[in-house]
Amino acid sequence: MPNSEHSQSPTSLKQVVILQPTQVGAAPDPAIPIMQETLLLLDLAVQESSVDLREISQLVLDDLGATLQILRLAGREYANSHDRPLRIEDCISALGVNACMQAVSETRAARDGRQRAIAEMWAHAREIAKYSKEVADELPEVNPDQAYLVGLLHLIGSLPSVLGWNDTRKDAAAEALNGLQMAKRWWLPPFVQQFFAEIQSAEFKSEWSEIVRLAHQRATRSSFKCPFDPEFRPILIQDV
């Protein structure tokens, strides 16, 4: 794949407030906040005459919200198509830089009481993604890029409570079910759906939950109270 893509008129990254539907299903696509730093770096990157897809992709993959916005856009465009791009770099290449930048610029991180929780959640997602890829690098026949995405998206079921979409009390089982429902609703890559399906059923097994379990064991920096940490989600950390 080429390292760069030329953009005739890069879309400026606008900033608006996040949507707050009363529940996940109240709006077709509730906006996911993007970190201010991510928006700034993306804005600078797309201003260049030659846009480096690898650079853009890495900036997106460092941000849970930006990654979700682009994956959801790809899901809407391709749904069950066998040609659906799965990597962020492929999504940006297939959908176009301008369309992807418009998707990630729909919202910015909140500047209220949720700001700290959002920042902690995003940092935890990034850390688990990093270690998930590291674990996958040590395993045969496991795609490290897919492992990164599973790690990054493993707690999307917490989005409703963290972003104030509803008043439901935080519960590990409920949030795991939220994650599965959102992964299906937004047509997220099949390996992400497999992860959430696996933690919903003891009979459904794949490599992803073990990778995420090991990633949590290695994680030491983030402070987010992840429902998949051992004390919050025993089903995920059971020996396999």
C-alpha positions in Angstrom: 0.0 0.0 0.0 1.3 3.5 -0.8 2.6 5.5 2.2 0.9 8.7 1.1 -2.3 10.0 -0.4 -2.8 13.3 -2.1 -5.7 15.4 -0.9 -7.0 18.2 -3.0 -8.8 20.1 -0.2 -8.4 18.6 3.3 -11.4 19.2 5.5 -10.8 21.4 8.5 -11.4 19.7 11.8 -14.3 21.5 13.4 -15.3 21.1 17.0 -18.8 20.6 18.4 -20.3 19.2 21.6 -20.9 15.5 22.0 -24.4 14.0 21.7 -26.0 12.6 24.8 -28.9 10.3 23.9 -30.6 8.7 26.8 -29.5 5.3 25.7 -27.3 3.6 23.2 -30.2 3.0 20.8 -31.7 6.5 21.1 -29.6 7.9 18.1 -28.3 6.1 15.0 -24.7 7.0 15.8 -24.0 8.9 19.0 -20.8 10.8 18.5 -17.7 9.5 20.3 -15.4 12.2 21.7 -11.9 12.8 20.2 -9.0 14.0 22.2 -8.1 17.6 21.6 -4.5 16.7 20.9 -5.6 14.1 18.3 -7.7 16.7 16.5 -4.9 19.2 16.4 -2.3 16.6 15.1 -4.7 15.4 12.5 -5.5 18.9 11.4 -1.8 19.6 11.0 -1.3 16.3 9.1 -4.1 16.9 6.6 -2.9 20.4 5.8 0.2 18.9 4.1 0.2 18.7 0.3 0.9 15.0 0.6 -0.9 13.1 3.3 1.0 10.2 4.8 -1.6 7.4 5.4 0.6 5.6 7.9 1.0 8.8 10.0 -2.7 9.5 9.9 -3.5 5.9 10.7 -1.3 5.9 13.8 -2.7 9.2 15.1 -6.2 7.7 14.7 -5.2 4.4 16.4 -3.8 6.3 19.4 -7.3 7.6 20.1 -10.3 5.4 20.9 -12.9 7.9 19.7 -11.2 8.5 16.4 -10.8 4.8 15.7 -14.4 4.1 16.5 -15.7 7.0 14.3 -13.8 5.7 11.3 -14.7 2.0 11.9 -18.3 3.0 12.2 -18.1 4.9 9.0 -16.6 1.9 7.2 -19.3 -0.3 8.8 -22.1 1.9 7.4 -20.5 1.9 3.9 -19.6 -1.7 3.7 -21.8 -3.6 6.3 -21.5 -7.3 5.5 -19.5 -6.8 2.3 -16.6 -9.2 1.9 -14.6 -6.1 0.6 -15.0 -4.3 3.9 -11.6 -2.8 5.0 -10.5 -4.0 8.4 -7.4 -2.0 9.1 -7.7 1.7 9.9 -5.2 2.4 7.2 -7.3 0.5 4.7 -10.4 2.3 5.9 -8.9 5.7 5.3 -7.6 4.6 1.9 -11.0 3.2 0.8 -13.2 5.9 2.3 -11.0 8.9 1.5 -9.1 11.2 3.8 -11.7 14.0 3.7 -14.6 11.6 4.6 -12.6 10.2 7.5 -11.5 13.6 8.8 -15.1 14.7 8.7 -16.1 11.7 10.7 -13.5 12.2 13.4 -14.2 16.0 13.6 -17.8 15.5 14.6 -17.0 16.0 18.3 -14.3 16.8 20.8 -13.7 15.6 24.4 -16.1 17.1 26.9 -14.9 20.0 29.1 -17.0 19.1 32.1 -17.0 16.6 35.0 -16.6 13.7 32.5 -13.3 15.0 31.1 -11.1 13.1 33.6 -13.0 9.8 33.2 -12.9 10.1 29.4 -9.1 10.7 29.5 -8.5 7.8 31.8 -10.6 5.5 29.7 -8.8 6.5 26.5 -5.4 6.0 28.2 -6.4 2.6 29.4 -7.7 1.5 26.0 -4.4 2.7 24.4 -2.3 0.8 27.0 -4.3 -2.4 26.6 -4.1 -2.1 22.8 -0.3 -1.7 23.0 0.1 -4.8 25.2 -2.4 -6.8 23.2 -0.3 -6.2 20.1 2.8 -7.1 22.1 1.3 -10.4 23.2 0.2 -11.2 19.7 3.7 -10.6 18.4 4.8 -13.5 20.6 2.0 -15.9 19.3 2.0 -17.8 16.1 -0.8 -17.2 13.6 -2.3 -14.2 15.4 -2.6 -10.8 13.6 -0.9 -8.1 15.8 -2.9 -5.3 14.1 -6.2 -7.1 14.9 -5.0 -7.7 18.4 -4.4 -4.0 18.8 -7.9 -3.2 17.7 -9.4 -5.7 20.0 -7.4 -4.3 22.9 -8.3 -0.7 22.0 -12.0 -1.5 21.7 -12.4 -4.0 24.6 -14.2 -1.6 26.9 -16.6 0.1 24.5 -19.4 -1.2 26.6 -18.4 1.4 29.2 -19.0 4.3 26.8 -22.7 4.8 27.8 -21.9 5.3 31.5 -18.7 7.3 30.9 -20.2 9.6 28.3 -23.5 10.0 30.1 -25.7 8.4 27.5 -27.9 6.9 30.3 -28.1 6.6 34.0 -27.5 2.8 34.2 -25.2 1.8 37.1 -21.9 0.5 36.0 -22.0 -3.3 35.9 -19.4 -5.6 34.3 -21.9 -8.1 32.8 -24.1 -5.3 31.5 -21.2 -3.4 29.9 -19.9 -6.6 28.2 -23.4 -7.0 26.7 -23.3 -3.3 25.7 -20.0 -4.0 23.9 -21.4 -6.9 21.9 -24.5 -5.0 21.0 -22.6 -1.9 19.8 -20.0 -4.1 17.9 -22.9 -5.6 16.0 -24.9 -2.4 15.5 -21.9 -0.5 14.2 -20.6 -3.4 12.0 -17.2 -3.4 13.7 -14.7 -5.9 12.3 -15.6 -9.6 12.9 -12.7 -10.3 15.2 -13.9 -7.5 17.5 -17.4 -9.0 17.5 -15.8 -12.4 18.3 -14.2 -11.0 21.4 -17.4 -9.8 22.8 -19.3 -12.9 21.8 -16.7 -15.0 23.6 -16.9 -13.2 26.9 -20.7 -13.6 26.7 -20.5 -17.4 26.5 -18.3 -20.0 28.1 -18.8 -22.2 25.0 -17.6 -19.6 22.5 -13.8 -19.5 22.5 -11.2 -17.6 20.5 -7.7 -16.3 21.1 -8.8 -12.7 21.8 -9.9 -12.9 25.5 -6.6 -14.6 26.4 -4.7 -11.9 24.7 -6.7 -9.2 26.4 -6.2 -11.0 29.8 -2.5 -11.1 29.3 -2.5 -7.5 28.2 -4.2 -6.5 31.5 -1.5 -8.4 33.5 1.2 -6.4 31.8 -0.6 -3.0 32.1 0.6 -0.8 35.0 0.1 2.8 34.0 -3.6 3.6 33.5 -6.0 4.2 36.4 -9.3 3.5 34.7 -11.5 1.0 36.6 -11.9 -1.4 33.7 -14.7 -4.0 34.1 -12.3 -6.5 32.5 -9.7 -6.3 35.2 -9.5 -9.4 37.4 -11.5 -8.1 40.3 -14.3 -6.8 38.0 -14.6 -9.5 35.3 -13.5 -13.0 36.6 -14.8 -14.8 33.5 -12.2 -13.0 31.4 -9.2 -13.9 33.6 -10.0 -17.5 34.2 -7.3 -19.9 33.2 -7.8 -21.4 29.7 
